[in-house]
Amino acid sequence: MASLTYSDIETRCANHLRLPTSNTTEMTKLAAIINEVYRDIGLANPNWWWLRKFSVVNTVADVTSGTLAATNGSTTITFSTGPTASAAGKVILVTGNVDDASAVYRISAHTAAATTATLDAAYTGTTVTDSAFAVYQDRYNLPTDLKDIRELRRFGLVEPLRRVGPEEMDRVKSYDQSVGKPLLWTIRDFSTTGDPTTARQLIVHPYPDATYRLDVNYTQSLNTELSGTTRPLIPDDFSQILIYGTLSRAYPILMGDAAANRGLYYAGLFNAGLEKMIATQRGYEDLPSTTPLDVYRRFYHRGRRQGTLRSLFGRYPAEF
């Protein structure tokens, strides 16, 4: 493998353009074009095989030991025993809350093992001095280079995790306080609100009551500018596409209108190379199924030998 770095690509483009690499002004312009083309290639297909990555998110067990005191109108709560790990960012449900039953509060500040914590807004429930409670973590940081999740998988249940919109997740959480293995997920906000340089957050429901493994298959974003010895994520076999795309723009931009035809020539090579990479991409996509999977059918009809006409026709002959 040639293992071309950014410097190698820059030098090849400069040689085609007959520009000396010692000319820092022109190399700065060329660097901008190379990176623009690089990002355009990344956008050409949202599921490029060379952008796929894998990560794991483990949910956190709930905290229910001890009791707490909370005063209506106050943002401070007091635990009888401080949670071992910091509860900041987690949600808390107060069992003794009658006035605003089912209200879910989020803890904005807490130090590990401390007996006091601060809520994100004033407590609206019944004043309690010795109430049971439950603390859950339903938000988890995703990889900082994540562009989009292709699949989120957890184990032990036939039904796959279902993605919902942020508003739908809010609606579910407004009335459903169930706990257990996650069934729904969505992505909202960053770990630091309004700061896109921080990790995006995964939100799950029901509230996790134990440690559950979630496999995250995702596509990464091109969040690094190519420079120096950095290698593009594009496989080395297709790195010439980046060179062709750069030259198709650099000739008319850096060399003037007289070189526009050369730009068109390299644009043709760029498009042809991109088509070959797209053809290769198809080999990494799931093939269409020709027969239905019966895992769900067998799960829901297991042990059932009688039923309505509709349920009977919903089984394979071998299931009777």
C-alpha positions in Angstrom: 0.0 0.0 0.0 1.2 3.5 -0.9 -0.3 4.9 2.4 -0.5 8.4 0.9 -0.5 11.1 3.5 -1.8 14.6 3.0 1.7 15.9 2.2 2.0 13.2 -0.6 -1.3 14.2 -2.0 -0.5 17.9 -1.8 2.9 17.3 -3.6 1.2 15.3 -6.4 -1.4 18.0 -6.9 1.3 20.8 -6.9 3.4 18.9 -9.5 0.4 18.6 -11.8 -0.2 22.4 -11.4 3.5 23.1 -11.8 3.5 25.0 -8.4 6.6 24.8 -6.2 5.7 23.3 -2.8 7.9 26.0 -1.3 5.3 28.6 -2.2 3.4 28.7 1.1 0.8 31.1 -0.2 -0.2 28.8 -3.0 0.0 25.7 -0.8 -2.4 27.3 1.7 -4.9 27.8 -1.1 -4.3 24.2 -2.3 -4.8 22.9 1.2 -8.2 24.6 1.4 -9.3 23.0 -1.9 -8.1 19.5 -0.9 -10.0 19.6 2.3 -13.2 20.9 0.6 -13.1 18.1 -1.9 -12.3 15.6 0.9 -15.5 16.7 2.8 -17.6 16.6 -0.4 -16.5 13.0 -1.0 -17.5 12.2 2.6 -21.0 13.7 1.9 -21.4 11.8 -1.4 -22.6 8.7 0.6 -23.8 8.9 4.2 -22.8 5.2 4.8 -19.3 4.9 3.2 -17.8 1.6 4.5 -14.6 3.5 5.3 -16.5 5.8 7.7 -18.0 3.0 9.8 -16.9 2.5 13.3 -18.0 0.6 16.4 -18.3 1.6 20.1 -20.0 0.4 23.3 -22.2 2.2 25.8 -22.8 0.6 29.1 -25.8 1.8 31.0 -25.5 2.7 34.7 -27.4 0.9 37.5 -30.0 2.9 39.4 -29.5 4.3 43.0 -32.3 3.6 45.4 -30.5 3.1 48.8 -31.4 5.5 51.6 -33.9 8.3 51.8 -33.9 12.0 51.0 -35.4 15.3 52.2 -36.8 17.9 49.7 -38.6 21.1 50.3 -41.2 22.5 48.0 -39.8 25.6 46.1 -36.1 24.7 46.9 -33.5 23.4 44.5 -31.5 21.6 47.2 -32.2 18.0 48.2 -30.5 16.1 51.0 -29.7 12.4 50.9 -29.4 10.3 54.0 -26.5 8.5 52.4 -24.7 10.3 49.5 -24.6 8.3 46.2 -21.1 6.9 45.7 -20.8 8.3 42.2 -21.7 11.8 41.1 -25.4 12.0 40.3 -25.0 15.2 38.2 -26.9 14.9 34.9 -29.1 12.1 36.2 -32.8 12.1 36.9 -34.4 11.6 40.3 -37.9 10.4 41.1 -39.2 11.2 44.6 -41.6 8.5 45.8 -43.3 10.7 48.5 -44.2 13.4 46.0 -48.0 13.6 46.0 -48.6 17.2 45.0 -46.8 16.8 41.6 -46.9 13.0 41.3 -44.8 11.4 38.5 -42.7 14.6 38.1 -39.1 13.8 37.0 -36.3 16.1 38.2 -32.8 16.3 36.8 -29.8 16.8 39.1 -27.7 19.7 37.9 -24.9 19.5 40.5 -23.6 16.8 42.8 -20.2 15.7 44.1 -19.5 12.0 44.5 -20.5 10.8 48.0 -21.9 14.2 49.0 -25.2 14.2 50.8 -26.6 17.3 49.2 -27.4 17.9 45.5 -28.9 20.7 43.4 -31.8 20.2 41.1 -32.1 21.9 37.7 -35.2 23.9 38.9 -37.1 24.3 42.1 -38.7 21.1 43.6 -42.5 21.3 42.9 -43.6 18.3 44.9 -44.7 17.6 48.4 -42.2 18.6 51.1 -40.7 15.4 52.4 -38.1 14.6 55.1 -37.6 10.9 54.8 -38.9 9.8 51.3 -37.7 6.9 49.2 -36.3 7.9 45.8 -34.7 6.5 42.7 -31.9 8.0 40.6 -31.4 6.9 37.0 -29.0 7.8 34.2 -30.8 7.9 30.9 -28.3 10.1 29.0 -24.9 8.8 27.8 -22.1 10.5 25.8 -21.5 9.1 22.4 -18.1 9.1 20.6 -17.0 12.6 19.7 -16.5 11.7 16.0 -20.0 10.3 15.6 -21.9 11.5 12.6 -24.9 9.2 12.8 -25.9 5.9 14.4 -26.4 3.1 11.9 -27.6 0.5 14.5 -28.0 0.5 18.2 -28.2 -3.1 19.6 -28.9 -4.5 23.1 -29.1 -8.1 24.0 -31.7 -10.6 25.4 -34.9 -9.3 23.7 -36.3 -10.3 20.3 -37.7 -6.9 19.6 -35.0 -4.5 18.3 -34.3 -1.1 19.9 -36.6 1.5 18.2 -35.4 5.0 17.3 -37.8 7.8 18.0 -37.6 11.5 17.6 -36.6 13.8 20.5 -40.1 15.1 20.9 -41.6 11.7 21.0 -39.0 10.7 23.7 -40.0 13.7 25.7 -43.7 12.7 25.4 -43.1 9.2 26.6 -41.0 10.3 29.5 -43.7 12.7 30.6 -46.0 9.8 31.7 -44.0 6.6 31.7 -41.6 5.9 34.6 -41.0 2.3 33.7 -37.5 0.8 34.3 -35.6 -2.0 32.7 -33.7 -2.7 29.5 -33.9 0.2 27.0 -36.6 -0.2 24.3 -36.4 3.3 22.8 -33.6 5.7 21.9 -32.9 9.1 20.4 -30.1 11.6 20.1 -30.4 15.1 21.5 -28.0 17.9 22.3 -24.4 17.8 23.3 -22.8 16.9 26.6 -22.2 20.7 26.9 -25.4 22.4 25.6 -24.7 24.4 22.5 -21.1 23.2 22.1 -20.8 21.0 19.0 -17.2 20.2 19.9 -18.4 18.0 22.8 -20.0 14.6 22.5 -23.6 14.1 21.4 -25.9 12.5 23.9 -27.8 9.2 23.6 -31.1 9.1 25.5 -32.8 5.8 26.3 -36.1 4.6 27.8 -37.2 2.9 30.0 -34.9 4.2 32.7 -32.0 1.7 33.1 -32.1 -0.1 36.5 -28.9 -2.1 35.9 -25.8 -2.2 33.7 -26.8 -3.2 30.1 -24.5 -3.3 27.1 -25.4 -1.3 24.0 -23.4 -1.9 20.8 -23.2 1.2 18.7 -22.5 0.9 15.0 -22.0 4.3 13.6 -20.5 6.4 10.8 -17.8 8.9 11.8 -17.6 12.5 10.7 -14.6 14.1 8.9 -13.9 16.3 11.8 -10.1 16.6 11.2 -8.5 18.9 8.6 -6.0 17.1 6.5 -2.4 18.4 7.0 1.1 17.2 7.3 1.4 13.4 7.8 -2.4 12.9 8.3 -3.8 10.2 6.2 -7.3 10.6 4.7 -9.9 8.1 5.8 -10.5 7.3 2.2 -8.9 3.8 1.4 -5.6 4.1 -0.3 -6.9 2.4 -3.4 -9.2 5.3 -4.0 -7.0 8.2 -2.9 -6.5 9.3 -6.5 -10.2 10.4 -6.4 -9.1 13.1 -3.9 -6.3 14.2 -6.3 -8.6 14.3 -9.3 -11.3 16.3 -7.5 -8.7 18.8 -6.2 -7.2 19.3 -9.7 -10.7 19.7 -11.3 -11.2 22.8 -9.0 -7.6 24.0 -8.7 -6.9 24.4 -12.4 -9.7 27.1 -13.0 -9.2 28.6 -9.5 -5.4 28.8 -9.3 -4.4 28.7 -12.9 -7.1 30.9 -14.4 -9.8 30.5 -17.1 -7.3 29.4 -19.7 -6.9 26.1 -17.7 -10.6 25.5 -17.3 -10.6 22.7 -19.9 -8.0 20.8 -17.8 -10.3 21.2 -14.9 -13.1 19.6 -16.9 -10.7 16.7 -17.8 -10.0 16.0 -14.2 -13.6 16.4 -13.2 -14.4 13.5 -15.6 -11.7 11.4 -13.9 -13.1 12.4 -10.5 -16.7 11.4 -11.3 -15.5 8.1 -12.9 -13.5 7.3 -9.8 -16.4 8.2 -7.5 -18.7 5.9 -9.4 -16.2 3.0 -8.9 -16.1 3.7 -5.2 -19.9 3.7 -5.1 -19.9 0.4 -6.9 -17.5 -1.0 -4.2 -19.8 0.4 -1.5 -22.7 -1.8 -2.7 -20.7 -4.8 -1.6 -20.8 -3.6 1.9 -24.5 -3.0 2.0 -27.0 -5.6 3.3 -28.4 -7.7 0.5 -32.2 -7.7 0.1 -33.9 -10.7 1.7 -35.8 -13.1 -0.5 -37.5 -15.0 2.4 -39.1 -13.5 5.5 -37.4 -14.0 8.8 -39.6 -15.9 11.2 -38.0 -15.1 14.5 -40.8 -12.7 15.5 -43.5 -15.1 14.2 -42.2 -18.0 16.2 -41.7 -15.9 19.3 -45.3 -14.6 19.4 -46.9 -17.9 18.5 -44.7 -20.1 20.7 -46.8 -22.7 22.5 -50.0 -21.7 20.9 -51.8 -24.5 19.1 -55.3 -23.0 18.8 -56.6 -19.6 17.9 -58.6 -17.6 15.5 -58.5 -18.1 11.7 -56.2 -15.1 11.4 -53.7 -16.5 14.0 -53.7 -19.9 12.5 -52.9 -18.6 9.1 -50.1 -16.6 10.7 -48.0 -19.7 11.3 -45.9 -22.0 9.3 -47.2 -25.6 8.8 -44.4 -26.9 11.0 -45.7 -25.0 13.9 -49.0 -26.8 14.2 
